[in-house]
Amino acid sequence: MTQTVGMVGVGVMGFAMSHNLLKNGFAVAGYDPSRDSMIRLEREGGTPLASPREVAEAAPIVFLSLPSAAALHAAIDGPDGLAAASGPSILIECSTLPLADKRAAQQRLAAGGKTLLDCPLSGTGAQAMAKDLVVFASGDEDAFRKVQPAMQGMSRAQRYLGAFGNGSIMKYVANLLVTIHNVAAGEAMVLGMKAGLDPALIYNTLADSAGTSRMFQVRGPLMRDNRYDQATATIRTHLKDLSIIGDFAAGLNVAAPVFAAAAQLYHVGAATGRELQDTASVCAVLEEMSGVVRGTPPESE
């Protein structure tokens, strides 16, 4: 018998997760306030439903892929929210959100007999479509074991990290590195281009060198091609993550000077009209700052 899995939030990540769950033999019942997202889910083979409550009543396991803490609380406590659903459920919260909001959601759902797991995802939207995600799972271990087969349907690896909240903490650490490595990739591309190297030559050489990183491999092609409008992770979304990580580090009195410096490039990108572009567009920001015009020879000494 085909197992039905729920999906609350069918944006870039939620749709990619649904795509892979369907591809791997699960049925998917989903909800999103966007009508276009619901139409896309139905075309993919999923079943659109009218509310989070209906999703939780159709599926014992529900993934949540939501853009903000406000969206999480609305999905739980809003009209026909998850908290009102009958019967027990295991809910898997996959977003990068402030830990205090996730803990409040956990307590609210536990009062109704539901289990919330804190399971942020490591990977971009493009990686999600390719099932190249790592789940940073935390919370009740028995619940994690029960839902792990569903996680395997939409990710390449699942790391159980212990107590609820450890998943989010690990995601903050991971995204600190992503923030820095993405900017470092852009700096490297710009230095090479300003010196007269072709961007394709730079990427093809460095992607298989000691100087590479996963971000260089994933976002380097966008930098190489100067194409940022088909975003798999926007600067707008990343600015939300930067705020969460910065506040978390400050609350622990942890110095993060490299992260703080890298973060400024994303703010400049948003201020110069790149808010909805892929985060790889920090390369274009650095090109503008460095006076790089593609196709021109290097300055003479």
C-alpha positions as CSV (number, residue, x, y, z in Angstrom):
1,M,0.0,0.0,0.0
2,T,1.3,3.4,-0.9
3,Q,2.1,5.6,2.1
4,T,0.8,9.2,2.0
5,V,3.1,11.9,3.2
6,G,2.0,15.5,3.8
7,M,3.8,18.7,2.7
8,V,2.8,22.1,4.2
9,G,4.6,24.7,2.1
10,V,5.2,23.8,-1.6
11,G,7.6,26.5,-2.7
12,V,11.0,25.9,-4.2
13,M,12.1,23.4,-1.5
14,G,8.7,21.9,-0.7
15,F,8.0,21.2,-4.4
16,A,11.4,19.6,-4.9
17,M,10.9,17.4,-1.8
18,S,7.4,16.5,-3.1
19,H,8.9,15.7,-6.6
20,N,11.3,13.2,-5.1
21,L,8.8,11.6,-2.7
22,L,6.5,11.0,-5.6
23,K,9.3,9.7,-7.7
24,N,10.2,7.2,-4.9
25,G,6.8,5.7,-4.4
26,F,5.1,7.9,-1.9
27,A,1.8,9.7,-2.3
28,V,1.9,13.4,-1.4
29,A,-0.9,15.5,0.0
30,G,0.0,19.2,0.2
31,Y,-1.0,22.7,1.1
32,D,0.3,26.1,0.1
33,P,-1.4,29.5,0.2
34,S,-0.2,30.0,-3.4
35,R,-2.6,28.8,-6.0
36,D,0.2,28.4,-8.5
37,S,2.1,26.1,-6.1
38,M,-1.0,24.0,-5.7
39,I,-1.5,23.7,-9.4
40,R,2.2,22.7,-9.9
41,L,1.9,20.1,-7.2
42,E,-1.2,18.6,-8.8
43,R,0.5,18.5,-12.2
44,E,3.4,16.6,-10.6
45,G,1.0,14.0,-9.3
46,G,0.4,15.2,-5.8
47,T,-3.0,16.0,-4.1
48,P,-3.6,19.6,-3.2
49,L,-5.7,20.1,-0.1
50,A,-7.4,23.2,1.4
51,S,-5.6,23.6,4.7
52,P,-2.7,22.4,6.9
53,R,-5.3,20.6,9.0
54,E,-6.5,18.6,6.0
55,V,-3.0,17.6,5.2
56,A,-2.3,16.4,8.8
57,E,-5.6,14.4,8.7
58,A,-4.6,12.8,5.4
59,A,-1.1,11.8,6.3
60,P,0.5,10.6,9.6
61,I,3.8,12.2,8.6
62,V,3.9,15.8,7.5
63,F,6.9,17.9,6.3
64,L,6.8,21.6,6.9
65,S,8.8,23.8,4.5
66,L,8.0,27.4,5.4
67,P,9.6,30.8,4.7
68,S,9.3,32.4,8.1
69,A,8.4,32.0,11.8
70,A,5.2,33.8,11.1
71,A,4.3,31.2,8.5
72,L,5.1,28.4,10.9
73,H,2.8,29.8,13.6
74,A,0.1,30.5,11.1
75,A,0.3,26.9,9.8
76,I,-0.1,25.6,13.4
77,D,-2.5,28.0,15.0
78,G,-4.3,29.6,12.1
79,P,-7.8,28.7,11.0
80,D,-7.7,25.0,10.1
81,G,-4.2,24.8,11.4
82,L,-2.1,21.7,12.3
83,A,-2.9,21.9,16.0
84,A,-6.6,21.4,15.2
85,A,-6.1,18.2,13.3
86,S,-7.5,15.0,14.8
87,G,-5.2,12.2,15.7
88,P,-1.5,12.0,16.4
89,S,1.0,13.1,13.8
90,I,4.8,13.3,13.4
91,L,5.6,16.7,11.9
92,I,9.0,17.4,10.4
93,E,10.0,21.1,10.4
94,C,12.6,21.6,7.6
95,S,13.1,25.4,7.6
96,T,15.8,27.6,8.9
97,L,14.1,29.6,11.6
98,P,14.9,31.0,15.1
99,L,15.1,28.2,17.6
100,A,12.8,29.9,20.1
101,D,10.0,29.8,17.5
102,K,10.6,26.1,16.8
103,R,10.5,25.3,20.5
104,A,7.3,27.2,20.9
105,A,5.8,25.3,18.0
106,Q,7.0,22.0,19.6
107,Q,5.3,22.7,22.9
108,R,2.0,23.9,21.2
109,L,1.8,20.7,19.1
110,A,2.8,18.4,22.0
111,A,-0.2,19.7,24.0
112,G,-2.4,18.1,21.3
113,G,-0.5,14.8,21.2
114,K,1.7,15.6,18.1
115,T,5.4,15.3,17.8
116,L,7.5,18.0,16.1
117,L,11.0,17.2,14.9
118,D,13.5,19.9,14.1
119,C,15.1,18.9,10.8
120,P,16.6,21.7,8.7
121,L,17.9,20.8,5.3
122,S,21.4,21.4,3.9
123,G,21.3,22.1,0.2
124,T,19.9,24.5,-2.4
125,G,16.7,24.2,-4.4
126,A,18.7,22.8,-7.3
127,Q,20.2,20.2,-5.0
128,A,16.8,19.4,-3.6
129,M,15.5,18.6,-7.1
130,A,18.5,16.3,-7.5
131,K,17.8,14.6,-4.1
132,D,21.1,16.0,-3.0
133,L,20.0,17.1,0.5
134,V,21.3,16.3,3.9
135,V,18.7,16.3,6.8
136,F,20.0,17.7,10.1
137,A,17.5,15.8,12.3
138,S,16.9,16.4,16.0
139,G,14.2,15.6,18.5
140,D,12.5,12.4,19.7
141,E,14.7,9.5,18.4
142,D,11.9,7.0,18.1
143,A,9.9,9.5,16.0
144,F,12.9,10.1,13.8
145,R,13.3,6.3,13.1
146,K,9.7,6.1,12.1
147,V,9.9,8.9,9.6
148,Q,13.4,8.1,8.3
149,P,12.1,6.1,5.3
150,A,10.1,9.2,4.2
151,M,13.2,11.3,4.6
152,Q,15.2,8.9,2.5
153,G,12.6,9.5,-0.3
154,M,13.7,13.2,-0.5
155,S,17.3,13.3,0.7
156,R,20.6,11.6,0.2
157,A,21.6,11.5,3.9
158,Q,19.9,11.9,7.3
159,R,22.0,12.8,10.3
160,Y,20.4,12.3,13.7
161,L,21.9,14.9,16.0
162,G,20.2,14.4,19.3
163,A,18.0,16.7,21.3
164,F,15.4,19.0,19.7
165,G,17.1,22.1,18.5
166,N,20.5,20.5,17.6
167,G,19.4,20.3,14.0
168,S,18.8,24.1,13.8
169,I,22.1,24.8,15.6
170,M,24.0,22.6,13.1
171,K,22.2,24.4,10.2
172,Y,23.3,27.8,11.6
173,V,26.9,26.5,11.6
174,A,26.5,25.1,8.1
175,N,25.0,28.3,6.7
176,L,27.8,30.3,8.3
177,L,30.2,28.4,6.1
178,V,27.9,28.7,3.1
179,T,27.8,32.4,3.5
180,I,31.6,32.7,3.6
181,H,32.4,30.1,0.9
182,N,29.9,31.7,-1.6
183,V,31.6,35.1,-1.2
184,A,35.0,33.5,-1.4
185,A,34.0,31.8,-4.7
186,G,32.9,35.2,-6.0
187,E,36.1,36.9,-4.9
188,A,38.2,34.2,-6.6
189,M,36.2,34.5,-9.9
190,V,36.5,38.3,-9.8
191,L,40.3,38.3,-9.2
192,G,40.8,35.9,-12.1
193,M,38.6,37.9,-14.4
194,K,40.2,41.2,-13.5
195,A,43.6,39.7,-14.4
196,G,42.2,38.6,-17.8
197,L,41.3,35.0,-17.3
198,D,38.2,33.7,-19.0
199,P,35.5,32.9,-16.4
200,A,34.9,29.4,-17.8
201,L,38.7,28.7,-17.6
202,I,38.7,29.8,-14.0
203,Y,35.7,27.6,-13.0
204,N,36.8,24.5,-14.9
205,T,40.3,24.7,-13.4
206,L,39.4,25.5,-9.8
207,A,36.4,23.2,-9.5
208,D,38.8,20.2,-9.4
209,S,41.6,21.8,-7.4
210,A,42.7,22.1,-3.8
211,G,41.0,25.5,-3.7
212,T,37.5,24.3,-4.5
213,S,34.5,24.1,-2.1
214,R,31.0,22.7,-2.5
215,M,29.7,26.3,-2.9
216,F,32.3,26.9,-5.7
217,Q,31.1,23.8,-7.4
218,V,27.4,24.6,-7.0
219,R,27.3,28.3,-7.5
220,G,30.5,28.7,-9.6
221,P,28.6,27.8,-12.9
222,L,26.2,30.7,-12.2
223,M,29.1,33.0,-11.6
224,R,30.9,31.7,-14.7
225,D,27.8,32.3,-16.9
226,N,26.7,35.6,-15.2
227,R,23.2,34.2,-14.9
228,Y,21.4,34.7,-11.6
229,D,17.7,35.2,-12.3
230,Q,16.7,31.5,-12.0
231,A,17.4,31.5,-8.3
232,T,17.5,28.3,-6.2
233,A,18.2,30.4,-3.1
234,T,17.6,34.2,-3.2
235,I,19.5,36.9,-1.5
236,R,16.2,37.9,0.2
237,T,15.9,34.4,1.8
238,H,19.6,34.4,2.7
239,L,19.3,37.7,4.5
240,K,16.7,36.1,6.8
241,D,19.3,33.4,7.6
242,L,22.0,35.9,8.2
243,S,19.9,37.6,10.8
244,I,19.2,34.4,12.6
245,I,22.8,33.2,12.6
246,G,24.1,36.6,13.6
247,D,21.6,36.8,16.6
248,F,22.4,33.3,17.6
249,A,26.2,33.9,17.6
250,A,25.8,37.2,19.5
251,G,23.7,35.5,22.1
252,L,26.6,33.1,22.8
253,N,29.2,35.9,22.6
254,V,30.9,34.2,19.7
255,A,33.1,36.3,17.5
256,A,32.4,35.7,13.8
257,P,34.3,38.4,12.0
258,V,34.7,36.6,8.6
259,F,30.9,35.8,8.6
260,A,30.2,39.4,9.5
261,A,32.3,40.7,6.6
262,A,30.9,38.3,4.1
263,A,27.3,39.2,5.1
264,Q,27.8,42.8,3.9
265,L,28.0,41.6,0.3
266,Y,24.5,40.2,0.5
267,H,23.2,43.5,1.9
268,V,24.8,45.3,-1.0
269,G,23.2,42.9,-3.4
270,A,19.8,43.5,-2.0
271,A,20.3,47.3,-2.0
272,T,21.4,47.3,-5.7
273,G,18.4,45.4,-7.0
274,R,19.5,41.8,-6.7
275,E,17.3,40.8,-3.8
276,L,15.4,38.1,-5.8
277,Q,18.5,36.9,-7.7
278,D,20.5,33.8,-6.6
279,T,23.0,34.3,-3.8
280,A,25.7,33.6,-6.4
281,S,25.1,37.2,-7.6
282,V,27.5,38.4,-4.9
283,C,30.0,37.7,-7.7
284,A,28.3,40.4,-9.8
285,V,28.4,42.8,-6.7
286,L,32.1,42.2,-6.4
287,E,32.6,42.7,-10.2
288,E,30.9,46.1,-9.9
289,M,33.0,47.0,-6.8
290,S,36.2,46.0,-8.6
291,G,35.5,47.7,-11.9
292,V,35.3,44.4,-13.9
293,V,33.6,44.6,-17.2
294,R,33.5,41.1,-18.8
295,G,35.3,40.7,-22.0
296,T,37.9,43.5,-21.4
297,P,41.6,42.9,-21.1
298,P,43.4,43.4,-17.8
299,E,44.7,46.8,-16.8
300,S,48.3,47.4,-17.9
301,E,50.9,47.6,-15.2
